[in-house]
Amino acid sequence: MKKKASYYVLNIITWFIVAIMVFPIYWMVKISLHTNGEILDGITGFTIPKPHWVNYIDMWDNINFSDFFLNSLIICSLTMVLACAFAVMAGYALARFKFPGSGTFGMGVIATQMIPGIMFLLPIYLMFLSIKETIGIPMIDTYWGMVLVYTAFYTPMSIWIMRSFFVAIPRDLEESAMIDGCTRFQAFVKVILPLSMPGIIATCVYIFLTAWDELLFAWVLTTTPDVQTIPVGIRLFVGQYNNRYDLLMSAATVVTVPIIVTFFLTQKYFIRGMTAGAVKG
């Protein structure tokens, strides 16, 4: 009886937490289907008497939302590829080799995540201005400038995700491949990389989703719609466009729903990669 009671209590608590987390998403979708006048008058109830689907059309027309979507896709994809490549190489080195300072290097990498990102904002901005003045390479309001910043931010955590996964792969597998004639690099490419695909997918999902949602650095380091990302584009619906909360919520829905779908499609790889190395045996 005690086990059954605890089972039902835990289920109720779980579903309560899930409801709290899902409700803002539901409310966002609900508001996106109301007119701006209805929103300003105050929305009551959980139903939508007359969905206003035209908001999703107006959203694309008002600020060329497709440009912001494309910018986010380019920046986040390049960041994902670069940061994941660095994480795979560094994570494998930390998992397989003991070199002078390896422990200090590993702790230093993860220690960078303890520093608030906003503390880097002004130094990075001044550094980008200095690069433009001394070398002549523009960094502010460019794709490569944003990709460089995001890659630097998301590589440290990605290294530890990949390191945990490489640690969970037995050394005997690559040693057997090397006995059969493979070099260490060939063993890494032919044996370790295929086995580490769930970890790589988890790392890619983490990098892409985190970069997709980032606003602060995108707001400061980009100045034109040619480079600005989706979070910046959504922000423009407030203030510059007469506080169009209906269009803001429509844009947020368009951005959020594909990400949620992507996460659910890859969640088993993400969870497996995030928990790799947590249990031995």
C-alpha positions in Angstrom: 0.0 0.0 0.0 2.8 2.4 0.8 4.5 1.7 -2.5 1.3 2.2 -4.4 0.6 5.5 -2.5 4.1 6.8 -3.1 3.8 5.8 -6.8 0.6 7.8 -7.2 1.9 10.7 -5.3 5.1 10.9 -7.4 3.0 10.6 -10.6 0.8 13.5 -9.5 3.8 15.6 -8.6 5.4 14.7 -12.0 2.3 15.7 -14.0 1.9 18.9 -12.0 5.5 19.9 -12.8 4.9 19.0 -16.5 1.7 21.1 -16.5 3.6 24.1 -15.1 6.3 23.8 -17.8 3.9 23.2 -20.7 1.4 25.9 -19.7 3.5 28.9 -20.9 3.9 27.2 -24.3 0.1 26.7 -24.5 -0.5 30.3 -23.4 1.9 31.5 -26.1 0.1 29.6 -28.8 -3.3 30.8 -27.5 -2.2 34.5 -27.5 -0.8 34.2 -31.0 -4.3 33.4 -32.2 -5.9 36.5 -30.7 -6.0 40.0 -32.2 -3.8 42.7 -30.6 -6.9 44.5 -29.4 -8.1 41.4 -27.5 -4.7 41.0 -25.9 -4.6 44.6 -24.7 -8.1 44.3 -23.4 -7.1 41.3 -21.3 -7.6 37.6 -22.2 -9.6 35.4 -19.9 -10.4 31.7 -20.2 -8.5 28.9 -21.8 -10.4 28.6 -25.1 -10.0 30.5 -28.3 -13.5 31.6 -29.6 -12.3 32.7 -33.0 -8.7 31.9 -34.0 -7.0 34.8 -35.8 -4.7 32.8 -38.1 -3.8 35.9 -40.1 -1.3 36.8 -37.4 1.1 34.2 -38.8 0.9 35.8 -42.2 1.4 39.4 -40.9 4.3 38.2 -38.8 6.3 37.2 -41.9 5.4 40.4 -43.8 6.0 43.1 -41.1 9.8 42.5 -40.5 10.9 40.0 -43.2 10.9 37.3 -40.6 12.4 34.8 -43.1 15.7 36.8 -43.1 16.0 36.5 -39.3 15.2 32.8 -39.6 17.8 32.3 -42.3 20.4 34.2 -40.3 19.8 32.1 -37.2 20.0 28.9 -39.3 23.4 29.9 -40.8 25.0 31.1 -37.5 23.7 28.2 -35.4 24.6 25.5 -38.0 28.2 26.8 -38.4 28.5 27.1 -34.7 27.3 23.6 -34.2 29.7 22.2 -36.7 32.8 24.0 -35.4 32.1 23.6 -31.7 31.2 19.9 -32.1 34.4 19.3 -34.1 36.6 21.0 -31.4 34.6 19.1 -28.7 35.2 15.7 -30.3 38.9 16.2 -30.7 39.4 17.7 -27.2 37.1 15.3 -25.5 38.9 12.3 -27.0 42.3 13.7 -25.9 41.1 14.2 -22.4 39.5 10.8 -22.2 42.4 8.8 -23.7 45.6 10.6 -23.0 47.4 11.7 -19.8 49.7 14.6 -20.6 51.3 17.2 -18.4 48.5 19.6 -17.3 45.7 17.5 -18.6 43.8 17.6 -15.3 44.4 21.4 -14.9 43.3 21.9 -18.5 40.1 19.9 -18.0 39.2 21.8 -14.8 40.0 25.1 -16.5 37.7 24.3 -19.4 34.7 23.5 -17.2 35.6 26.4 -14.8 34.9 28.9 -17.6 31.2 27.9 -17.4 31.1 29.4 -13.9 31.6 32.9 -15.2 28.5 34.8 -16.2 28.4 35.4 -19.9 27.5 39.1 -19.5 31.0 39.7 -18.1 32.4 38.9 -21.5 30.2 41.3 -23.4 32.1 44.5 -23.1 35.6 42.9 -23.5 34.5 41.1 -26.6 32.9 44.2 -28.1 36.1 46.2 -27.5 38.2 43.4 -28.9 36.1 43.3 -32.0 36.5 47.1 -32.4 40.3 46.7 -31.9 40.5 44.0 -34.6 38.6 46.2 -37.0 41.0 49.1 -36.3 44.3 47.2 -36.4 43.8 44.5 -38.9 40.9 45.9 -40.9 38.7 42.8 -40.5 35.1 43.7 -39.5 33.8 41.5 -36.7 30.7 43.3 -35.5 27.6 42.7 -37.5 29.1 39.7 -39.4 28.3 36.0 -39.5 31.9 35.0 -38.6 31.9 37.3 -35.6 28.8 35.7 -34.1 30.0 32.2 -35.0 33.3 32.9 -33.3 31.6 34.1 -30.1 29.1 31.2 -30.0 31.8 28.6 -30.7 33.9 29.9 -27.9 31.0 29.9 -25.5 29.6 26.4 -26.2 32.8 24.4 -26.8 33.8 24.0 -23.1 30.5 22.3 -22.1 30.5 20.3 -25.3 34.0 19.0 -24.5 32.8 17.5 -21.3 29.8 15.9 -22.9 32.0 14.2 -25.4 34.7 13.3 -22.9 32.1 11.5 -20.7 31.0 9.6 -23.7 34.5 8.6 -24.8 35.3 7.4 -21.3 32.3 5.0 -21.5 33.7 3.4 -24.7 36.1 0.5 -23.8 39.7 1.0 -24.8 39.9 -2.6 -25.9 37.9 -1.8 -29.1 40.4 0.6 -30.5 43.3 -1.4 -29.2 42.0 -4.4 -31.1 41.7 -2.3 -34.3 45.3 -1.1 -33.9 46.4 -4.8 -33.5 44.7 -5.5 -36.8 46.7 -2.9 -38.5 44.9 0.4 -38.0 46.7 3.5 -36.9 45.3 5.3 -33.8 43.7 7.9 -36.1 42.1 5.1 -38.3 40.9 3.4 -35.1 39.4 6.7 -34.0 37.6 7.3 -37.3 36.5 3.7 -38.0 35.7 2.5 -34.5 35.3 5.3 -32.0 33.4 7.8 -34.0 30.6 5.4 -35.1 30.2 4.3 -31.5 30.1 7.9 -30.3 27.4 9.1 -32.7 24.7 9.4 -29.9 27.1 11.6 -28.0 27.8 13.7 -31.1 24.1 14.1 -31.8 23.5 15.1 -28.1 26.3 17.7 -28.4 25.0 19.0 -31.7 21.5 19.4 -30.2 22.8 21.2 -27.1 24.9 23.6 -29.2 22.2 24.3 -31.8 19.4 24.9 -29.3 21.5 27.1 -27.0 22.8 29.2 -29.8 19.3 29.4 -31.3 17.9 31.0 -28.1 20.7 33.4 -27.3 19.7 37.1 -27.4 22.2 39.3 -25.4 25.2 39.0 -27.6 23.2 38.8 -30.8 21.5 42.1 -29.7 24.8 43.9 -29.0 27.0 42.5 -31.7 24.6 42.8 -34.7 23.2 46.0 -35.9 21.4 45.2 -39.2 18.7 42.7 -40.3 21.3 41.2 -42.6 22.9 39.4 -39.7 20.5 39.7 -36.8 19.0 36.4 -35.5 15.5 35.3 -34.6 15.6 36.4 -30.9 16.5 39.9 -32.1 13.8 39.9 -34.7 11.2 38.8 -32.1 12.3 41.7 -29.9 11.6 44.2 -32.6 7.9 43.5 -32.3 7.9 45.4 -29.0 8.5 49.1 -29.2 9.6 49.5 -32.8 6.3 48.0 -34.2 3.8 49.5 -31.8 3.9 46.7 -29.3 2.4 44.0 -31.6 2.1 41.3 -28.9 0.0 39.2 -31.3 2.8 39.1 -33.9 5.4 38.6 -31.2 3.6 35.5 -29.9 3.1 34.2 -33.4 6.8 34.6 -34.1 7.7 32.9 -30.8 5.4 30.0 -31.7 7.0 29.6 -35.1 10.4 29.5 -33.5 9.6 27.3 -30.6 7.5 24.6 -32.1 10.2 23.3 -34.6 12.7 23.3 -31.8 10.4 21.2 -29.6 9.8 18.8 -32.4 13.5 18.5 -33.1 14.2 17.8 -29.4 11.6 15.1 -29.1 12.9 13.4 -32.3 16.5 13.4 -30.9 15.8 13.1 -27.2 16.9 9.5 -26.8 20.3 10.4 -28.3 20.5 13.6 -26.2 19.7 11.8 -22.9 22.1 9.0 -23.7 24.9 11.4 -24.6 24.3 13.6 -21.5 24.3 10.6 -19.1 27.2 8.7 -20.8 29.9 7.8 -18.3 27.7 8.4 -15.3 27.5 4.6 -14.5 30.3 2.1 -15.0 29.8 -1.6 -15.4 
